[in-house]
Amino acid sequence: MANKKSAVKRQRQSEQRRLRNRAVRSIARTTVARARVAIDHADPQSAEQVRIAQSTLDVGVRKGTLHPNNAARRKSRLMKRLNAAIAGHP
């Protein structure tokens, strides 16, 4: 437990940030998973799901929750998977 006033405040801020970051990461993971499932099941809405996933990853980067390279890698893998599905390759 923090003893100084500034340490108590810092702990409070860290907890708020942790919860906010966790929510952003969770939403990003969920949308990426939905996009992958849509692609795997040849859903006609898969391109829209990928667009939503890319958008949520960008939000995570803007908020500072996700590293830019991490989001770029995930978006790249999603697009690669989508393009392969469109081309008819498993």
C-alpha positions in Angstrom: 0.0 0.0 0.0 1.2 3.5 -0.9 2.1 5.7 2.0 2.6 9.1 0.4 -0.2 11.3 -1.0 1.4 11.4 -4.4 1.9 7.6 -4.4 -1.8 7.0 -3.5 -2.9 9.3 -6.4 -0.5 7.6 -8.8 -1.9 4.2 -7.7 -5.5 5.5 -8.3 -4.6 6.8 -11.8 -2.8 3.5 -12.7 -5.9 1.5 -11.7 -8.2 3.7 -13.8 -5.8 3.4 -16.8 -5.5 -0.3 -16.4 -9.3 -0.8 -16.5 -9.7 1.6 -19.5 -6.9 -0.2 -21.4 -8.3 -3.6 -20.6 -11.7 -2.6 -22.1 -10.0 -1.3 -25.3 -7.9 -4.5 -25.6 -10.9 -6.7 -25.0 -13.0 -4.9 -27.7 -10.1 -5.2 -30.2 -9.6 -8.9 -29.5 -13.3 -9.6 -29.9 -13.7 -7.8 -33.2 -10.6 -9.5 -34.6 -12.0 -12.9 -33.5 -15.3 -12.1 -35.1 -13.6 -11.1 -38.4 -11.6 -14.3 -38.4 -14.7 -16.4 -37.8 -16.5 -14.5 -40.6 -13.6 -15.1 -43.0 -13.4 -18.8 -42.1 -17.1 -19.4 -42.7 -17.1 -17.5 -46.0 -19.6 -15.0 -44.6 -20.6 -12.3 -47.1 -20.1 -9.7 -44.3 -16.5 -10.7 -43.7 -15.1 -7.7 -45.5 -17.2 -5.4 -43.2 -16.1 -7.4 -40.1 -12.5 -6.9 -41.1 -13.1 -3.2 -41.6 -14.6 -2.9 -38.1 -11.7 -4.9 -36.6 -9.2 -2.6 -38.3 -11.0 0.4 -37.0 -11.0 -0.9 -33.4 -7.3 -1.7 -33.6 -6.7 1.9 -34.8 -8.7 3.2 -31.8 -6.4 1.2 -29.5 -3.3 2.7 -31.1 -4.8 6.2 -30.8 -5.6 5.7 -27.2 -2.1 4.4 -26.5 -3.3 1.0 -25.4 -1.9 -1.0 -28.3 1.6 -0.7 -29.8 1.4 0.6 -33.4 3.4 -2.3 -34.8 1.2 -4.8 -33.0 -1.9 -3.3 -34.5 -0.3 -3.1 -38.0 0.7 -6.8 -37.8 -2.8 -7.9 -36.8 -4.4 -5.8 -39.6 -1.9 -7.2 -42.1 -2.7 -10.8 -41.0 -6.4 -10.2 -41.3 -6.2 -8.7 -44.8 -3.9 -11.6 -45.8 -6.5 -14.1 -44.6 -9.4 -12.2 -46.2 -7.6 -11.9 -49.6 -6.8 -15.6 -49.5 -10.4 -16.4 -48.8 -11.6 -14.2 -51.6 -9.1 -15.8 -54.0 -10.4 -19.2 -53.0 -7.3 -20.5 -51.2 -7.7 -22.0 -47.7 
